[in-house]
Amino acid sequence: MLGQMMTTPLLISAILRHAEAFHGDAEIVSRSVEGPVHRYTYAEMAGRAKQVANALAGLGLAPGDRVGTLAWNGYRHVELYYGVSGAGMVCHTINPRLFQDQIEFIIRDAGDKVLFADLTFVPILESLAETLRGLKAVVILTDRAHMPASDKLDLICYEELIGAAPASFDWPEIDENTASGLCYTSGTSGAPKGVLYSHRSSVLHAMSSAMPDVLGISARDTICPVVPMFHVNAWGIPYSALITGAKLVLPGAKLDGASLHELFETEGVTVTAGVPTVWMGLLDWIDAHGAHFTTLRQAVIGGSAPAPALITRFGDKGVTVRQAWGMTETSPIGLTCTLKPRHDALPEPERLALQAKQGRPVFGMEFRIEGPDGQEVPRDGTSCGAMLVRGPWVAASYFNAEPGAAHQGGWFDTGDVVTMDADGYVQIVDRTKDVVKSGGEWISSIELENIAQAHPAIQEAAVVARPDPKWSERPVLVVQLRPGATLTRGEMQAFYADKTSKWSIPDDVVIVDALPHTATGKLLKMKIRDMVRERFAEKEGEGIFG
């Protein structure tokens, strides 16, 4: 017997209609690429999103067509999020930090018909001129006064394009499984892979993300996603904010500590979200200038695991850290680390250790921790296994690829090796490809990185494996030091001595000027392994330090 309830589709346009009708006076504040801070309301944004939809139709686009964006977190980008998807087209956010050949591949693979770009990225557009000639239009997200000249491309002014379009549009009622967005993985192992989101998956993810134990936002909050809108839809925050009516603050291209602190304080930001590298820069600036936070209550950290030292630094400034875990393939939020009431009584070291875990599954996501034999491992907090997931916002396959994103039996293999405790708290031991296999034991590179990160001389740390004739592999620590700091191998090994097992302590330390990162801010372990191999080739049979 079926239920007798309405089957109103879950659509991104429904989020916009709700925000326009019931949170119309909520603000969107943006630091523009041109310089000034721009502010307007949800209701005003809704009108311009309708102009976007009309303008795209005027360019000859039809439902299902892909519309690319190369843009920072700004109000015009939000208009594209809603105007493109609401009209039944696919909003394809492109990461400008990728290599040129990757961007070319992504545009071709997606089959973009139109590309919208911020002024910052005009040089990228010109370098891609041959690739872009087949598009219907290349639109610059600015007004006529700031339009750049180009002898390689015919560029259209965004404000003129939508300014000529009507501000009324009847959002179509389409199947909720219709594609709404397209994001590509960062391509750390092979070509980037496209993940095609649906209206249903995006709306459900945004609703779940807004819940108290996830992002925990309401109409009383001011949220600033520092995570880019070109990175997994800024973790769904441009949708969750409109669902709740929270004030939305967008930082544009200025992600340095001084600019972020000024924006947070001026606009009264209460919740923010971003990757650890951004927060280390912000906290370093605050410490150097004796500044503080007056309104910020919560920092959501994802992209890579925050070291306990980073959690403590935020806590000392009155800000609670909430770790979130996810992937492009999971839309992305699947785990958040919110403590239970009984954890308040834990001693600080135990509470901090729990906060450093990736967290508990959010409703809608199922997790399976599977051992090498294909059986589930015990939820005891120590038994390791491969983490498999499934849910309504998890990719079933990749765009333009043969089916195969799903693990046999309908589970997606995340590539993470994890433990799960009785309460469901997951801790990533390592990526399958990053764990150090030494003498039949697994050594977690993440655990060793977190320990090193607490050393006062270290700015950032990475641990990778090097081949070893006796143990198969041994861990090597690669570090970027703080300005003026020094470090020896003996000092580092002494620092590890009472914090991990003796056989887990890295054999050697490599000091570099800077650690390489992926386009999404994660440590680029592939390149770091190459650096270590090159260093050991130069000093075969020796440690880095005598």
C-alpha positions as CSV (number, residue, x, y, z in Angstrom):
1,M,0.0,0.0,0.0
2,L,1.4,3.4,-1.0
3,G,1.0,6.5,1.1
4,Q,-1.4,9.2,0.0
5,M,0.9,12.2,0.3
6,M,1.7,14.8,-2.4
7,T,4.9,14.3,-4.5
8,T,6.0,17.9,-4.8
9,P,9.5,17.7,-6.4
10,L,12.6,18.8,-4.4
11,L,14.0,21.6,-6.6
12,I,16.6,24.3,-6.2
13,S,14.1,26.8,-7.5
14,A,11.9,25.9,-4.5
15,I,14.7,27.0,-2.2
16,L,14.9,30.3,-4.0
17,R,11.1,30.8,-3.9
18,H,11.1,30.1,-0.1
19,A,13.9,32.5,0.6
20,E,12.3,35.2,-1.6
21,A,8.9,34.8,0.1
22,F,10.0,34.3,3.8
23,H,13.5,35.6,4.1
24,G,13.4,38.3,1.5
25,D,15.1,40.9,3.7
26,A,18.1,38.7,4.6
27,E,21.3,40.1,3.3
28,I,24.0,38.8,0.9
29,V,27.2,40.7,1.5
30,S,30.1,40.2,-0.9
31,R,33.6,41.5,-1.2
32,S,33.6,42.1,-5.0
33,V,36.5,41.5,-7.4
34,E,36.3,45.1,-8.4
35,G,37.0,46.2,-4.8
36,P,33.9,47.6,-3.0
37,V,31.7,45.5,-0.7
38,H,28.4,44.8,-2.3
39,R,25.2,44.1,-0.4
40,Y,21.6,43.3,-1.3
41,T,18.8,41.1,-0.1
42,Y,17.6,37.6,-1.0
43,A,14.6,39.1,-2.7
44,E,16.8,41.3,-4.9
45,M,19.0,38.3,-5.7
46,A,16.0,36.3,-6.7
47,G,15.0,38.9,-9.3
48,R,18.5,38.8,-10.8
49,A,18.5,35.0,-10.9
50,K,15.4,35.2,-13.0
51,Q,17.2,37.6,-15.3
52,V,20.0,35.0,-15.6
53,A,17.5,32.3,-16.6
54,N,15.9,34.6,-19.2
55,A,19.3,35.7,-20.6
56,L,20.4,32.0,-21.0
57,A,17.3,31.3,-22.9
58,G,18.1,34.3,-25.1
59,L,21.5,32.8,-25.8
60,G,19.8,29.7,-27.1
61,L,20.4,27.4,-24.2
62,A,18.0,24.6,-23.3
63,P,17.3,22.4,-20.3
64,G,20.2,20.0,-19.7
65,D,22.8,22.3,-21.2
66,R,25.9,22.8,-19.1
67,V,26.9,26.3,-18.0
68,G,30.5,26.7,-16.7
69,T,31.6,29.2,-14.0
70,L,35.2,30.3,-13.1
71,A,34.3,32.5,-10.2
72,W,35.1,33.4,-6.6
73,N,32.5,33.4,-3.8
74,G,30.4,36.4,-4.7
75,Y,26.8,37.6,-5.3
76,R,26.9,37.1,-9.1
77,H,28.1,33.5,-8.6
78,V,25.1,32.9,-6.3
79,E,22.8,34.3,-9.0
80,L,24.2,31.7,-11.4
81,Y,23.7,28.9,-8.9
82,Y,20.0,29.6,-8.8
83,G,19.3,31.0,-12.3
84,V,21.1,28.2,-14.2
85,S,19.8,25.2,-12.1
86,G,16.4,26.7,-11.6
87,A,15.9,26.9,-15.3
88,G,16.7,23.2,-15.7
89,M,20.3,23.7,-16.9
90,V,23.4,22.4,-15.2
91,C,25.7,24.7,-13.2
92,H,29.2,23.5,-13.8
93,T,31.6,25.1,-11.3
94,I,35.3,24.9,-12.5
95,N,38.2,25.1,-10.1
96,P,40.6,27.8,-11.5
97,R,43.4,26.4,-9.4
98,L,43.7,23.3,-11.6
99,F,46.4,23.1,-14.2
100,Q,45.5,24.5,-17.6
101,D,45.3,21.1,-19.3
102,Q,42.9,19.9,-16.6
103,I,40.7,22.9,-17.1
104,E,40.7,22.3,-20.8
105,F,39.8,18.7,-20.3
106,I,37.0,19.6,-17.8
107,I,35.4,22.1,-20.2
108,R,35.4,19.7,-23.1
109,D,34.3,16.7,-21.0
110,A,31.4,18.7,-19.5
111,G,30.4,20.0,-22.9
112,D,29.9,23.6,-21.6
113,K,27.8,25.8,-23.9
114,V,28.5,29.1,-22.0
115,L,31.2,30.2,-19.6
116,F,30.9,32.9,-16.9
117,A,34.1,34.2,-15.3
118,D,35.3,36.7,-12.8
119,L,37.8,39.4,-13.9
120,T,40.6,37.6,-12.1
121,F,40.4,34.8,-14.5
122,V,40.6,36.6,-17.8
123,P,44.2,35.5,-18.3
124,I,43.1,31.9,-17.9
125,L,40.3,32.5,-20.5
126,E,42.8,33.9,-23.0
127,S,45.1,30.9,-22.5
128,L,42.1,28.7,-23.3
129,A,41.0,30.7,-26.3
130,E,41.0,27.7,-28.7
131,T,39.0,25.6,-26.3
132,L,36.4,28.3,-25.8
133,R,35.8,29.2,-29.4
134,G,33.1,26.5,-29.7
135,L,31.1,28.0,-26.9
136,K,28.0,30.2,-27.5
137,A,29.3,32.9,-25.2
138,V,32.0,33.9,-22.7
139,V,30.6,36.2,-20.1
140,I,32.6,38.4,-17.7
141,L,31.0,38.9,-14.3
142,T,31.3,42.6,-14.1
143,D,29.8,45.9,-15.4
144,R,30.7,47.9,-18.5
145,A,33.1,50.2,-16.6
146,H,35.3,47.3,-15.6
147,M,35.1,45.2,-18.8
148,P,38.5,44.1,-20.0
149,A,39.7,44.3,-23.6
150,S,40.8,41.0,-25.3
151,D,42.1,40.4,-28.7
152,K,41.7,36.7,-28.3
153,L,38.0,36.3,-27.3
154,D,34.7,38.1,-27.8
155,L,33.7,38.8,-24.2
156,I,30.2,39.7,-23.1
157,C,29.4,42.0,-20.1
158,Y,27.4,40.2,-17.5
159,E,25.5,43.3,-16.2
160,E,24.5,44.2,-19.8
161,L,23.5,40.6,-20.6
162,I,21.1,40.2,-17.6
163,G,20.2,43.9,-17.6
164,A,18.4,43.4,-20.9
165,A,16.5,40.4,-19.6
166,P,13.1,40.5,-17.8
167,A,13.1,40.1,-14.0
168,S,10.2,37.7,-14.1
169,F,10.5,34.0,-14.8
170,D,8.2,31.0,-14.2
171,W,10.5,28.4,-12.7
172,P,9.7,25.1,-14.5
173,E,8.4,22.2,-12.3
174,I,10.8,19.5,-13.4
175,D,11.6,16.0,-12.3
176,E,13.6,16.3,-9.0
177,N,16.1,13.8,-10.4
178,T,17.1,16.2,-13.1
179,A,20.8,17.2,-13.1
180,S,21.4,20.5,-11.4
181,G,25.1,20.8,-10.8
182,L,28.4,19.3,-12.0
183,C,31.7,19.3,-10.1
184,Y,35.0,17.6,-10.9
185,T,37.4,15.9,-8.6
186,S,40.8,17.5,-8.2
187,G,42.5,14.9,-10.3
188,T,45.2,13.9,-7.9
189,S,45.4,10.4,-9.4
190,G,44.6,10.6,-13.1
191,A,42.1,12.9,-15.0
192,P,39.5,14.8,-13.0
193,K,36.2,12.9,-12.8
194,G,32.8,14.6,-13.0
195,V,30.1,14.2,-10.4
196,L,26.6,15.1,-11.6
197,Y,24.3,16.2,-8.8
198,S,20.5,16.2,-9.0
199,H,18.0,18.7,-7.6
200,R,16.9,16.0,-5.2
201,S,20.4,15.2,-4.0
202,S,21.4,18.9,-3.6
203,V,18.2,19.9,-1.7
204,L,18.4,16.9,0.6
205,H,22.0,17.5,1.3
206,A,21.4,21.2,2.0
207,M,18.5,20.4,4.4
208,S,20.6,17.8,6.3
209,S,23.6,20.2,6.4
210,A,21.6,22.9,8.1
211,M,20.6,20.7,11.0
212,P,21.9,21.6,14.5
213,D,24.6,18.8,14.7
214,V,25.9,19.5,11.2
215,L,26.4,23.2,10.2
216,G,23.9,24.3,12.9
217,I,22.7,27.5,11.2
218,S,19.5,29.5,11.5
219,A,18.0,32.8,10.5
220,R,19.9,34.3,13.6
221,D,23.3,33.4,12.1
222,T,25.6,35.1,9.7
223,I,27.6,32.5,7.8
224,C,30.7,33.0,5.7
225,P,31.8,30.1,3.5
226,V,35.5,30.6,2.9
227,V,35.5,27.3,1.1
228,P,35.2,28.2,-2.6
229,M,31.9,28.0,-4.5
230,F,34.0,26.1,-7.1
231,H,34.8,23.4,-4.6
232,V,31.8,21.0,-4.1
233,N,29.3,23.9,-4.2
234,A,31.0,25.5,-1.1
235,W,29.8,22.4,0.9
236,G,26.2,23.3,0.0
237,I,26.2,26.5,2.1
238,P,24.7,28.7,-0.7
239,Y,21.7,26.4,-0.5
240,S,21.6,25.8,3.3
241,A,21.8,29.6,4.0
242,L,18.8,30.4,1.9
243,I,16.8,27.5,3.4
244,T,17.4,28.9,6.9
245,G,17.4,32.6,6.1
246,A,20.9,33.1,7.5
247,K,22.8,36.2,6.4
248,L,25.3,35.1,3.7
249,V,28.8,36.8,3.7
250,L,31.1,36.0,0.7
251,P,34.8,36.9,0.9
252,G,35.6,37.1,-2.8
253,A,39.3,36.6,-3.7
254,K,40.7,38.1,-0.5
255,L,41.4,35.1,1.8
256,D,44.3,36.4,3.7
257,G,44.1,36.7,7.5
258,A,43.7,40.5,7.6
259,S,40.9,40.6,5.0
260,L,39.0,37.7,6.6
261,H,39.2,39.1,10.1
262,E,38.0,42.5,8.9
263,L,35.0,41.0,7.1
264,F,34.1,38.7,10.0
265,E,34.1,41.6,12.5
266,T,32.4,44.2,10.2
267,E,29.6,41.8,9.2
268,G,29.2,40.0,12.5
269,V,30.0,36.5,11.2
270,T,28.9,33.7,13.6
271,V,29.7,30.6,11.5
272,T,32.4,30.0,8.9
273,A,33.7,27.1,7.0
274,G,37.0,26.4,5.2
275,V,40.2,24.3,5.0
276,P,42.9,24.1,7.6
277,T,45.5,26.1,5.5
278,V,43.2,29.2,5.5
279,W,42.6,29.0,9.2
280,M,46.3,28.7,10.0
281,G,46.9,31.9,8.1
282,L,44.0,33.7,9.9
283,L,45.1,32.6,13.4
284,D,48.7,33.5,12.7
285,W,47.6,37.0,11.7
286,I,45.4,37.4,14.8
287,D,48.2,36.3,17.1
288,A,50.7,38.6,15.4
289,H,48.3,41.6,15.7
290,G,46.8,40.9,19.1
291,A,43.3,40.7,17.5
292,H,40.3,38.7,18.6
293,F,36.9,37.5,17.5
294,T,33.8,39.2,18.8
295,T,31.0,37.4,17.1
296,L,32.4,34.2,15.6
297,R,31.2,31.1,17.5
298,Q,31.9,28.2,15.2
299,A,34.5,27.3,12.5
300,V,33.7,24.2,10.4
301,I,36.8,22.6,9.1
302,G,37.0,20.2,6.2
303,G,39.1,19.3,3.2
304,S,41.7,17.7,5.3
305,A,41.8,16.8,9.0
306,P,42.7,19.7,11.4
307,A,45.5,19.1,13.8
308,P,44.5,19.1,17.5
309,A,46.7,22.2,17.8
310,L,44.5,24.1,15.4
311,I,41.4,23.1,17.3
312,T,43.0,24.3,20.5
313,R,44.1,27.6,19.0
314,F,40.5,28.3,17.9
315,G,39.2,27.2,21.3
316,D,41.5,29.6,23.1
317,K,39.8,32.4,21.1
318,G,36.3,31.3,22.1
319,V,35.5,29.5,18.8
320,T,34.3,25.9,18.7
321,V,35.7,23.8,15.9
322,R,33.4,21.4,14.2
323,Q,35.1,19.0,11.8
324,A,33.3,17.9,8.7
325,W,34.2,15.1,6.3
326,G,33.2,14.6,2.8
327,M,34.2,14.2,-0.9
328,T,33.1,15.6,-4.2
329,E,31.3,12.2,-4.6
330,T,29.3,12.8,-1.4
331,S,28.1,16.3,-2.1
332,P,30.2,16.6,0.2
333,I,29.1,16.4,3.9
334,G,28.8,12.9,5.3
335,L,30.3,13.2,8.8
336,T,30.4,16.0,11.4
337,C,32.1,15.9,14.7
338,T,29.6,17.2,17.2
339,L,30.1,16.1,20.8
340,K,27.3,14.5,22.9
341,P,26.3,16.1,26.2
342,R,28.1,13.4,28.3
343,H,31.4,14.3,26.5
344,D,31.4,17.7,28.3
345,A,32.7,16.0,31.4
346,L,35.6,14.4,29.7
347,P,39.1,15.6,30.7
348,E,40.4,18.1,28.1
349,P,42.9,15.8,26.4
350,E,40.2,13.1,25.9
351,R,37.7,15.7,24.6
352,L,40.3,17.1,22.2
353,A,41.1,13.6,20.9
354,L,37.4,13.1,20.2
355,Q,37.1,16.5,18.5
356,A,40.0,15.5,16.2
357,K,37.9,12.7,14.8
358,Q,36.0,13.2,11.5
359,G,32.7,12.7,13.3
360,R,29.4,10.8,13.3
361,P,27.3,10.1,10.2
362,V,24.7,12.7,9.4
363,F,21.2,11.5,8.8
364,G,20.8,10.1,5.3
365,M,24.3,8.7,5.0
366,E,25.1,5.0,5.7
367,F,28.6,3.8,6.5
368,R,30.2,0.4,6.4
369,I,33.7,-0.3,7.7
370,E,35.0,-3.3,5.8
371,G,38.0,-5.4,6.5
372,P,40.2,-7.1,3.9
373,D,38.0,-10.2,4.1
374,G,34.9,-8.2,3.1
375,Q,33.3,-8.4,6.5
376,E,32.4,-5.4,8.7
377,V,35.0,-4.7,11.4
378,P,33.9,-4.2,15.1
379,R,32.9,-0.7,16.1
380,D,35.5,-0.5,18.8
381,G,37.5,2.5,17.9
382,T,40.6,0.5,17.1
383,S,39.8,-2.0,14.4
384,C,40.6,-0.6,10.9
385,G,38.9,-1.1,7.7
386,A,38.0,0.5,4.3
387,M,35.2,3.1,4.6
388,L,32.2,2.5,2.2
389,V,29.2,4.9,2.0
390,R,25.9,5.2,0.4
391,G,23.0,7.6,0.5
392,P,20.8,10.0,-1.5
393,W,23.6,12.4,-2.2
394,V,26.3,9.9,-3.0
395,A,27.5,9.5,-6.6
396,A,26.4,6.2,-8.3
397,S,28.7,6.7,-11.2
398,Y,30.9,9.4,-12.9
399,F,29.8,11.8,-15.7
400,N,30.8,10.5,-19.2
401,A,32.2,7.3,-17.7
402,E,31.3,3.7,-17.5
403,P,29.3,2.8,-14.4
404,G,31.6,1.9,-11.6
405,A,31.7,4.6,-8.9
406,A,29.6,2.3,-6.7
407,H,31.2,-0.6,-4.9
408,Q,29.8,-4.0,-5.4
409,G,26.5,-4.1,-3.6
410,G,25.8,-0.4,-4.0
411,W,28.4,1.1,-1.7
412,F,30.9,3.8,-2.7
413,D,34.5,3.1,-1.7
414,T,35.9,6.3,-0.3
415,G,39.5,5.2,-0.3
416,D,39.9,5.9,3.4
417,V,41.1,3.5,6.1
418,V,39.2,4.3,9.3
419,T,38.0,3.2,12.7
420,M,34.5,3.7,14.1
421,D,33.6,3.6,17.8
422,A,30.4,2.4,19.5
423,D,28.9,5.9,19.2
424,G,29.6,6.1,15.5
425,Y,32.6,8.5,15.6
426,V,34.8,7.8,12.6
427,Q,38.5,8.5,12.6
428,I,40.5,8.4,9.4
429,V,43.6,6.4,9.9
430,D,44.8,7.3,6.5
431,R,44.0,7.2,2.8
432,T,44.5,3.7,1.5
433,K,47.3,4.9,-0.7
434,D,49.0,7.0,2.1
435,V,49.1,4.6,5.0
436,V,52.7,3.4,5.8
437,K,53.0,-0.4,5.8
438,S,56.0,-1.2,8.0
439,G,56.9,-4.7,9.2
440,G,53.4,-5.9,8.8
441,E,51.9,-3.0,10.7
442,W,50.0,0.0,9.5
443,I,51.3,3.4,10.5
444,S,48.9,6.4,10.2
445,S,50.5,9.3,8.4
446,I,47.7,11.5,9.7
447,E,48.5,10.7,13.3
448,L,52.1,11.5,12.8
449,E,51.3,14.7,11.0
450,N,49.0,15.8,13.8
451,I,51.7,15.2,16.4
452,A,54.3,17.1,14.3
453,Q,51.9,20.0,13.8
454,A,52.0,20.8,17.5
455,H,55.7,21.4,17.5
456,P,56.3,25.2,17.8
457,A,58.9,25.2,15.0
458,I,56.6,23.6,12.4
459,Q,54.3,25.6,10.1
460,E,53.0,22.5,8.2
461,A,53.8,18.8,8.1
462,A,53.4,15.8,5.9
463,V,54.3,12.2,6.4
464,V,55.0,9.8,3.5
465,A,56.5,6.3,3.1
466,R,59.9,5.5,1.6
467,P,60.9,2.0,0.6
468,D,62.9,0.1,3.2
469,P,64.7,-3.3,2.5
470,K,64.0,-4.6,6.0
471,W,60.5,-3.2,6.9
472,S,59.1,-2.7,3.4
473,E,58.3,0.9,4.2
474,R,59.3,3.5,6.8
475,P,57.7,6.9,7.5
476,V,59.5,10.2,6.6
477,L,58.4,13.5,8.0
478,V,58.5,16.5,5.5
479,V,58.0,19.9,7.1
480,Q,57.8,23.6,6.4
481,L,59.2,25.5,9.3
482,R,57.9,28.8,10.8
483,P,60.0,31.9,9.9
484,G,63.3,31.9,11.7
485,A,62.8,28.4,13.3
486,T,65.2,25.5,13.2
487,L,64.8,21.8,13.7
488,T,67.0,18.7,13.8
489,R,66.2,15.1,13.4
490,G,67.1,14.4,17.0
491,E,64.8,17.1,18.3
492,M,61.9,15.9,16.2
493,Q,62.3,12.3,17.3
494,A,62.5,13.4,20.9
495,F,59.2,15.3,20.4
496,Y,57.6,12.1,19.2
497,A,59.0,9.9,21.9
498,D,56.1,10.0,24.4
499,K,53.3,10.5,21.9
500,T,53.4,7.4,19.7
501,S,54.9,3.9,19.6
502,K,58.6,3.8,19.1
503,W,58.4,1.9,15.8
504,S,56.0,4.5,14.4
505,I,58.4,7.5,14.8
506,P,59.6,8.8,11.5
507,D,63.2,7.8,10.6
508,D,64.1,11.0,8.9
509,V,63.0,14.6,8.5
510,V,63.1,16.6,5.3
511,I,62.8,20.4,5.6
512,V,61.4,22.2,2.6
513,D,60.5,25.8,1.8
514,A,56.9,25.0,1.2
515,L,54.7,21.9,0.9
516,P,52.8,21.4,-2.3
517,H,49.0,21.4,-2.2
518,T,46.2,20.2,-4.5
519,A,43.8,22.7,-6.1
520,T,41.5,22.2,-3.1
521,G,44.1,22.9,-0.4
522,K,45.0,19.3,0.5
523,L,48.6,18.1,0.8
524,L,49.8,16.8,-2.6
525,K,51.2,13.5,-1.3
526,M,52.2,12.3,-4.8
527,K,54.6,15.2,-5.2
528,I,55.8,15.0,-1.7
529,R,56.7,11.3,-2.2
530,D,58.7,12.4,-5.3
531,M,60.5,15.0,-3.2
532,V,61.5,12.4,-0.7
533,R,62.6,9.9,-3.4
534,E,64.8,12.6,-4.9
535,R,66.3,13.5,-1.6
536,F,67.1,9.9,-0.7
537,A,68.6,9.3,-4.1
538,E,71.0,12.1,-3.4
539,K,71.9,10.7,0.1
540,E,71.5,7.0,-0.5
541,G,72.0,5.0,2.7
542,E,72.1,8.1,4.9
543,G,69.5,10.0,7.0
544,I,68.7,13.5,6.0
545,F,70.4,14.7,9.2
546,G,73.4,13.0,10.5
